[in-house]
């Protein structure tokens, strides 16, 4: 079980009135996207077919995670009021 609890970190998003949490989501998304690119590079560099497939599948998961964070950032940025 990871020691970092994402649920507690992001449960205040719904009531947030600033873009600090949206920025966190964007940064998490960028980190995941970068990890996906690293995995694609690793897949390209290895000659082991089993390892190549594992790296590629990991890259796909990282891209999904990035998309999840970007979608959440978009959702919560639309909810912010700029009065």
Buried (B, 14 or more C-beta within 10 A) or exposed (E): EEEEEEEEEBEEBEEBEEBEBBEBBBEBBEBBBEBBEBBBEBBEEBEEEEEBEBBBEBBEEBBEBBBBBBEBBEEBBEEEEEE
